[in-house]
Amino acid sequence: MTTQLLIAGFGGQGVLFAGKFIAYNGLLEGRQLSWLPSYGPEMRGGTANCSVILSDEPVGSPIVSNPDVLIAMNLPSLDKYEDAVVPGGMIFVDSTLIERKVKRDDVKVFYVPSTRLANEIGLPTLANMIMVGKFIKESGAVSKDNVEAALKKVVSARHADLFDANFKAIDTGYNFAE
Amino acid sequence: MADKVLMKGNEAIAEAAIRAGCLHYFGYPITPQTEVAAYMAKRMPKIGGTFLQAESEISAINMVYGVSSAGKRVMTSSSSPGVSLKQEGISYLAGSDLPALIVNVQRGGPGLGGIQPSQSDYFQATKGGGHGDYHLIVLTPASVQEMADLTQLAFDLADKYRMPAMLLADGTMGQMMEPVELPEPGTVKQVEKPWAVTGTKMEREHNIVNSLYLVPEELEKTNIERYERYKIIEENEARWEEYMMDDAEYCVVAFGIAARVSKNAVVAARKEGIKVGMIRPITIWPFPKKPIAKAADQVKAFISVELSMGQMIEDIRLAADCKKPVDLCNRVGGMIPSPEQVLESIKKAAGGNK
């Protein structure tokens, strides 16, 4: 099985970090994978996205132009990539920041008010990981078993205090029911 | 071998270099290779090595010349505009028969260009770049694993043949993360360098590292001897990978990120019944002439997939001796061909008749 994932949002929302975390889950599952960030002259408030491919076979092109799964963290990202998602694919929408609905009817859509949820649990910077939690639950692309180990890989020792926060955010997303 | 870790291509270069025994790095920051310097800045002080951010690329390459003269493994890294600045020093390294590693994580040009990936420094890397008759060994990684493996190989080949080697990557390879397996530190065996200028201790004649020969007969001799060495390298060190070439009627030639994209297209074309394969050069100097020449007797056409206006295509035509047509499939300026574009080119070459 191959999953092509595109995570897109504003710079500063942690889309690259979210992608890296998912990539580490793939690594811990012994899968083939690639992670590729957009690296334009980006800054906080600009647009950022990253391509993650998880596969049982060696990954060819690391560039995701037609994602199986799109995680859209802001409106420009949904506008830009909605049509690129493969038919039968999935779109995860941060419904706090994106007021419109997805127009496509041939994809599965999950509306998660992740920015609001993040504020409610006192972790306003971790809307990204709430989306990741929902992604893990619904996509089946990675299992929940390695969440802890993968978090240890991406949360640096210097920020060890943020481990619990990330874990809580993922859990919140995983257990969120629309 | 240790466990697999996730690393950016640029970081893999830096860690692999350290594990290959390179304890001296000189550079100047430029996107998209800055992580190499950043990694070195963090690690070198902890292991007794040297990280120095020079005042310019020109200074950095001349510092490389100095350390190499003393017989130590040394490297610099940059991206296209910065590598142009280094060309004088690279020619001096070649003229003085000094080993060193130069990393070029290419971006779009010419001029200041852009910061997105490119392969348009192919000519510069393989056909000189600096002045005079010389070559670099040029290695072209197509995965993060190869960013590490070919860095180590580059040091070994540079030392073996006493010449500079270049790792020619691109922005995608530098920025992407993939699982990578690194060799245990300290497992690399380095060659003796009796030519190095390390002090005579009054026990031997002076060693001289120099590229100035004012007597033309002498300079001619050094050039001819160097080219005898190049001939041996061309004979023995060309590296490539073949993919689905056994029954291929069409042959894609691509390296680096272009090869990764092309692989998707080859798989897709095969599904449509088109017998296409790929030759992926891993060295572009020496260019893998033999598999191309062999394929020229087998296939109906070649397709050169490049992130340039068509540079490698010249080497393919030469190696194929113009026996078969060579089409170009390209994007430039920081754009990357899509697998669909490569597939279209394959179909066009196949002319609709599978």
Chai-1 contact restraints between the chains, C-beta under 6 A:
chainA,res_idxA,chainB,res_idxB,connection_type,confidence,min_distance_angstrom,max_distance_angstrom,comment,restraint_id
A,L27,B,L6,contact,1.0,0.0,6.0,A-B,restraint_1
A,L27,B,P179,contact,1.0,0.0,6.0,A-B,restraint_2
A,S34,B,M176,contact,1.0,0.0,6.0,A-B,restraint_3
A,S34,B,E178,contact,1.0,0.0,6.0,A-B,restraint_4
A,W35,B,M177,contact,1.0,0.0,6.0,A-B,restraint_5
A,L36,B,M176,contact,1.0,0.0,6.0,A-B,restraint_6
A,P37,B,Q175,contact,1.0,0.0,6.0,A-B,restraint_7
A,Y39,B,Q175,contact,1.0,0.0,6.0,A-B,restraint_8
A,G60,B,R260,contact,1.0,0.0,6.0,A-B,restraint_9
A,G60,B,K263,contact,1.0,0.0,6.0,A-B,restraint_10
A,G60,B,N264,contact,1.0,0.0,6.0,A-B,restraint_11
A,S61,B,R260,contact,1.0,0.0,6.0,A-B,restraint_12
A,S61,B,V261,contact,1.0,0.0,6.0,A-B,restraint_13
A,S61,B,N264,contact,1.0,0.0,6.0,A-B,restraint_14
A,S61,B,P339,contact,1.0,0.0,6.0,A-B,restraint_15
A,P62,B,M176,contact,1.0,0.0,6.0,A-B,restraint_16
